[in-house]
Each structure stands twice: as structure tokens, then as C-alpha cells.
């Protein structure tokens, strides 16, 4: 079990990756950090499982490590955009401010429960006044555009990730217009607007769209074969598995270098290799073929392999 856990750690495929786990993205993360720190809005529209969220989070992690403020939200998780604004605001607040907000929430809930009546007249009245004060202190941002418009500043770099941002196209027109104005304002935080719904790109950027003339499109470059070779060679070596360059090239050629599929095929090949306790830890063509057979049977193969040029 420990061996398999190590395999999955060395060749992660699925959840967003840290910068150290990503292959060939250092220069793109550096560029994204520089642009976010001057308050630019970046439109990151890429197909699924290409690593766009990992790229954005890698940039936010660098900004946070340098003392900046960062926040991220998956917009599809919030039917009400106001909920997304509150979620982002809490992340951007300082630790004392977050604590104060939590206390304010608790006081409001207490005032809404019968416990207020049990305290007696004067105490209940004081709880009510405290609740009113808590509402003023803990009041969330008016809306997402309002939060973004005031989040930027010269003293501290601030960056926000709006993931699954295609839902913005369904927001009420005033909110879309407000977002457009906020992103084009002088004090907006740096924003990454990411989505895999390519059809949303035209709706969002056309005249009248929420992102019309408000964000710069950024594209993720293909990962070079030499970069894959180095990363996969290091990964197999970390697992004490011997693999030839010929077999590594076979792995990359079969997946076309698609990020998720390449990691999956490497992971599955390593898993099969370490699970065979009767053979030396050396990858042969049979293990690659077995891993490839399983991956091709997964619907994700056709979905992602077809994205490659």
C-alpha cells in the first residue's frame, strides 16, 4: 500500500497540482504572477484536464508566499453570486478580521434563536443591539464586482481566481455590467478568469458581454517532449524503477503529451511495475501495453486524446 501511495504521489493525475508537481509551466507561472501583480485580468479558457486550474493556483501560491493576498472560488458551487463574493471576501480578510466575522455570524445566529428570550429582558435587548452591531461589522461585500473593484492596492499584491467562470454569462445584466466595469477599473485586483466551457468565450467577450475588452486571453503552451522526458525520468527514478528512454518516448507518443493522459499512463505503468513483486523494478513493453489497454478503455481517453492536434 505504501508503494502505491508513493506512485500516486510521484505521478499525480486529477486534482490541481502544486507548482513543483507541474511539468513545463515555470515560465508561464512567472508571467502570470507579474501580470496579476499589476492588476491585470487574465482569461484562461482551455479544455478540461489540461492543467489550467493548477497553473492559476501555482501563480496564486507564489503571490501568497511573497506576502500578497489571494483568493479562489469555483463559481458553479454558488447559485447566488453574492455567496461567491462572501466566500472570496473571507479569504482576502486578515486573520483577525476573519475571526471577527465568525463571531459576528455566531451572534446573529444566537439572536435569531429562542435563546434570546431565555436571557431575560435587558440581556435579550443587549443581545439584539450586539447583533445589529455584528451585522454592520460583518456585512459582506455588496457584490462580486464591488469586491474586485476595491480589492487591489499598492501596499499588497492581490490576486483572485474565478474558476468555472462560464456561469458569469447567466448572471443578471446589471451584475455582468458591474463586473466589466470593475475589471476595467484602476484599483481592481489581479484576476484569473478560468473555464473549460469554450462556448462561453464568445458570449463573455462579445460586445455587451461581461468580459468585453476587460480581460487578456492567455494560452497554455504544449509541454515539450524534452520536458516530459526529464520529468518522467526523474519520477521513475524516485520510485526506483528502471525505464529506458525508448519506453519513455513511447509513453509520450501514445498520449500526444496531453498532460492528464501522460501522467495517468506513467502512473498506471509504475503501478503495474511495483505491484509485480516477482519481477525486478524495470519497465518493459508489456507493462506499458497493459497500462495503455486500461487507459484506452476509460472514456477519458477519447475525450482528451481527441483534443490533441
RAPE-V499953 format. One record per residue. N is the residue number from 1. RES is the residue in three letters. SS is DSSP state (H for helix, E for strand, L for the rest). PHI is phi in whole degrees, 0 to 359 (NA if undefined). D_CENTER is the distance of its C-alpha to the mean C-alpha in Angstrom with 2 decimals. Layout:
N,RES,SS,PHI,D_CENTER / N,RES,SS,PHI,D_CENTER
This chain:
1,UNK,L,NA,28.95 / 2,UNK,H,297,28.00 / 3,UNK,H,295,28.26 / 4,UNK,H,293,25.89 / 5,UNK,H,299,23.32 / 6,UNK,H,293,23.62 / 7,UNK,H,301,23.24 / 8,UNK,H,291,19.95 / 9,UNK,H,285,18.80 / 10,UNK,H,284,20.07 / 11,UNK,L,241,18.73 / 12,UNK,L,287,15.36 / 13,UNK,L,217,14.46 / 14,UNK,L,138,12.00 / 15,UNK,L,294,9.24 / 16,UNK,L,306,6.39 / 17,UNK,L,259,8.96 / 18,UNK,L,288,10.23 / 19,UNK,H,300,11.91 / 20,UNK,H,296,15.14 / 21,UNK,H,276,14.22 / 22,UNK,L,279,13.26 / 23,UNK,L,249,16.34 / 24,UNK,L,70,17.57 / 25,UNK,L,246,14.67 / 26,UNK,H,301,16.32 / 27,UNK,H,293,18.01 / 28,UNK,H,291,15.14 / 29,UNK,H,294,13.07 / 30,UNK,H,301,16.39 / 31,UNK,H,297,16.99 / 32,UNK,H,295,13.72 / 33,UNK,H,300,14.48 / 34,UNK,H,300,18.01 / 35,UNK,H,285,17.31 / 36,UNK,H,292,14.96 / 37,UNK,L,288,17.62 / 38,UNK,L,255,20.25 / 39,UNK,L,85,18.54 / 40,UNK,L,277,17.65 / 41,UNK,E,260,15.53 / 42,UNK,E,244,13.74 / 43,UNK,E,259,13.42 / 44,UNK,E,246,11.18 / 45,UNK,E,251,12.76 / 46,UNK,L,222,12.83 / 47,UNK,L,296,14.00 / 48,UNK,L,295,12.17 / 49,UNK,L,62,11.75 / 50,UNK,L,256,12.00 / 51,UNK,L,98,8.99 / 52,UNK,H,293,7.45 / 53,UNK,H,295,3.69 / 54,UNK,H,299,5.61 / 55,UNK,H,299,7.66 / 56,UNK,H,296,5.96 / 57,UNK,H,294,5.07 / 58,UNK,H,300,8.56 / 59,UNK,H,293,10.01 / 60,UNK,H,297,9.18 / 61,UNK,H,298,10.59 / 62,UNK,H,295,13.57 / 63,UNK,H,297,14.25 / 64,UNK,H,296,14.28 / 65,UNK,H,297,16.50 / 66,UNK,L,271,18.77 / 67,UNK,L,99,19.35 / 68,UNK,L,276,17.14 / 69,UNK,E,255,15.42 / 70,UNK,E,222,11.71 / 71,UNK,E,204,9.94 / 72,UNK,E,217,6.89 / 73,UNK,E,216,7.91 / 74,UNK,E,263,7.82 / 75,UNK,H,295,11.16 / 76,UNK,H,293,12.76 / 77,UNK,H,275,13.20 / 78,UNK,L,234,15.48 / 79,UNK,L,302,18.62 / 80,UNK,L,258,19.83 / 81,UNK,H,304,17.97 / 82,UNK,H,296,19.82 / 83,UNK,H,295,17.97 / 84,UNK,H,295,14.60 / 85,UNK,H,297,16.49 / 86,UNK,H,295,17.85 / 87,UNK,H,299,14.62 / 88,UNK,H,292,13.33 / 89,UNK,H,300,16.86 / 90,UNK,H,298,17.16 / 91,UNK,H,290,14.29 / 92,UNK,H,279,15.97 / 93,UNK,L,289,19.36 / 94,UNK,L,291,21.28 / 95,UNK,H,303,22.06 / 96,UNK,H,299,25.55 / 97,UNK,H,293,24.39 / 98,UNK,H,297,21.94 / 99,UNK,H,297,24.93 / 100,UNK,H,299,27.16 / 101,UNK,H,296,24.95 / 102,UNK,H,294,25.03 / 103,UNK,H,296,28.79 / 104,UNK,H,298,29.15 / 105,UNK,H,299,27.46 / 106,UNK,H,297,29.86 / 107,UNK,H,297,32.87 / 108,UNK,H,299,32.10 / 109,UNK,H,293,31.90 / 110,UNK,H,298,35.14 / 111,UNK,H,292,36.91 / 112,UNK,H,273,36.06 / 113,UNK,L,262,37.54 / 114,UNK,L,301,41.28 / 115,UNK,H,304,41.11 / 116,UNK,H,298,41.84 / 117,UNK,H,288,45.22 / 118,UNK,H,286,46.10 / 119,UNK,L,282,45.96 / 120,UNK,L,99,48.99 / 121,UNK,H,306,49.62 / 122,UNK,H,294,48.95 / 123,UNK,H,295,45.96 / 124,UNK,H,295,44.42 / 125,UNK,H,296,44.97 / 126,UNK,H,294,43.37 / 127,UNK,H,296,40.34 / 128,UNK,H,297,40.16 / 129,UNK,H,295,40.38 / 130,UNK,H,297,37.75 / 131,UNK,H,296,35.47 / 132,UNK,H,298,36.12 / 133,UNK,H,295,35.27 / 134,UNK,H,298,32.06 / 135,UNK,H,296,31.02 / 136,UNK,H,291,31.70 / 137,UNK,H,290,29.83 / 138,UNK,L,266,26.76 / 139,UNK,L,299,26.60 / 140,UNK,L,287,23.04 / 141,UNK,L,302,22.25 / 142,UNK,L,303,24.30 / 143,UNK,L,196,21.38 / 144,UNK,H,297,18.00 / 145,UNK,H,302,19.90 / 146,UNK,H,297,22.07 / 147,UNK,H,294,19.36 / 148,UNK,H,295,17.76 / 149,UNK,H,294,21.34 / 150,UNK,H,246,22.30 / 151,UNK,H,280,19.27 / 152,UNK,L,284,20.07 / 153,UNK,L,179,22.97 / 154,UNK,L,282,24.82 / 155,UNK,L,284,25.01 / 156,UNK,L,216,21.38 / 157,UNK,L,297,18.48 / 158,UNK,E,227,15.83 / 159,UNK,E,220,12.40 / 160,UNK,E,229,10.14 / 161,UNK,E,250,6.95 / 162,UNK,E,254,8.28 / 163,UNK,E,267,6.39 / 164,UNK,L,52,9.26 / 165,UNK,H,282,11.42 / 166,UNK,H,298,14.44 / 167,UNK,H,292,15.77 / 168,UNK,H,302,16.74 / 169,UNK,H,297,19.61 / 170,UNK,H,263,21.08 / 171,UNK,L,289,21.27 / 172,UNK,L,302,24.82 / 173,UNK,H,305,26.16 / 174,UNK,H,301,26.71 / 175,UNK,H,289,23.08 / 176,UNK,H,296,22.01 / 177,UNK,H,294,24.72 / 178,UNK,H,295,23.69 / 179,UNK,H,295,20.12 / 180,UNK,H,300,21.73 / 181,UNK,H,295,24.12 / 182,UNK,H,294,21.59 / 183,UNK,H,293,19.50 / 184,UNK,L,265,22.87 / 185,UNK,L,280,24.18 / 186,UNK,L,278,25.09 / 187,UNK,L,246,23.28 / 188,UNK,L,288,19.81 / 189,UNK,L,292,16.85 / 190,UNK,E,292,14.77 / 191,UNK,E,227,12.22 / 192,UNK,E,256,9.60 / 193,UNK,E,249,10.22 / 194,UNK,E,241,8.45 / 195,UNK,E,196,10.18 / 196,UNK,L,258,12.01 / 197,UNK,L,275,15.10 / 198,UNK,L,296,17.15 / 199,UNK,H,295,20.01 / 200,UNK,H,284,18.24 / 201,UNK,H,301,18.32 / 202,UNK,H,293,22.07 / 203,UNK,H,296,22.18 / 204,UNK,H,280,19.84 / 205,UNK,H,257,21.48 / 206,UNK,L,290,25.07 / 207,UNK,L,307,27.62 / 208,UNK,L,92,27.02 / 209,UNK,L,283,23.34 / 210,UNK,L,298,20.80 / 211,UNK,L,249,19.51 / 212,UNK,L,300,22.99 / 213,UNK,L,59,23.60 / 214,UNK,L,246,20.81 / 215,UNK,L,215,17.99 / 216,UNK,E,261,18.28 / 217,UNK,E,287,17.04 / 218,UNK,L,240,15.45 / 219,UNK,L,240,15.72 / 220,UNK,L,269,14.62 / 221,UNK,L,281,17.86 / 222,UNK,L,292,19.24 / 223,UNK,L,280,19.35 / 224,UNK,L,293,23.03 / 225,UNK,H,301,25.22 / 226,UNK,H,297,26.31 / 227,UNK,H,291,22.80 / 228,UNK,H,297,22.37 / 229,UNK,H,303,25.87 / 230,UNK,H,296,25.29 / 231,UNK,H,292,22.10 / 232,UNK,H,290,23.64 / 233,UNK,H,299,26.98 / 234,UNK,H,295,25.62 / 235,UNK,H,295,23.80 / 236,UNK,H,295,26.98 / 237,UNK,H,295,29.03 / 238,UNK,H,297,27.01 / 239,UNK,L,270,27.89 / 240,UNK,L,58,31.50 / 241,UNK,L,247,31.50 / 242,UNK,E,273,33.60 / 243,UNK,L,213,32.51 / 244,UNK,L,279,34.20 / 245,UNK,H,296,32.74 / 246,UNK,H,300,34.22 / 247,UNK,H,290,32.20 / 248,UNK,H,296,28.97 / 249,UNK,H,297,29.72 / 250,UNK,H,295,30.41 / 251,UNK,H,302,26.97 / 252,UNK,H,292,25.33 / 253,UNK,H,295,27.86 / 254,UNK,H,295,27.40 / 255,UNK,H,265,23.68 / 256,UNK,L,69,24.03 / 257,UNK,L,78,21.33 / 258,UNK,L,299,18.58 / 259,UNK,H,306,15.75 / 260,UNK,H,294,15.25 / 261,UNK,H,294,19.01 / 262,UNK,H,294,20.12 / 263,UNK,H,296,18.35 / 264,UNK,H,298,19.66 / 265,UNK,H,294,23.12 / 266,UNK,H,296,23.28 / 267,UNK,H,298,22.21 / 268,UNK,H,293,24.71 / 269,UNK,H,296,27.41 / 270,UNK,H,295,27.04 / 271,UNK,H,299,27.09 / 272,UNK,H,295,30.27 / 273,UNK,H,295,31.80 / 274,UNK,H,285,31.42 / 275,UNK,H,283,32.52 / 276,UNK,L,273,35.81 / 277,UNK,L,286,37.74 / 278,UNK,L,271,40.90 / 279,UNK,L,242,39.74 / 280,UNK,L,296,38.77 / 281,UNK,L,282,35.14 / 282,UNK,E,219,35.43 / 283,UNK,L,283,33.54 / 284,UNK,L,242,35.96 / 285,UNK,H,295,35.61 / 286,UNK,H,296,36.24 / 287,UNK,H,291,33.13 / 288,UNK,H,295,31.00 / 289,UNK,H,296,32.77 / 290,UNK,H,296,32.23 / 291,UNK,H,296,28.48 / 292,UNK,H,293,28.42 / 293,UNK,H,299,30.52 / 294,UNK,H,293,28.14 / 295,UNK,H,291,25.06 / 296,UNK,H,293,27.05 / 297,UNK,L,281,27.95 / 298,UNK,L,277,24.35 / 299,UNK,H,305,23.45 / 300,UNK,H,297,20.23 / 301,UNK,H,298,22.66 / 302,UNK,H,294,24.15 / 303,UNK,H,294,21.00 / 304,UNK,H,265,19.25 / 305,UNK,H,296,22.41 / 306,UNK,L,290,23.62 / 307,UNK,L,284,20.81 / 308,UNK,L,286,22.37 / 309,UNK,L,293,25.09
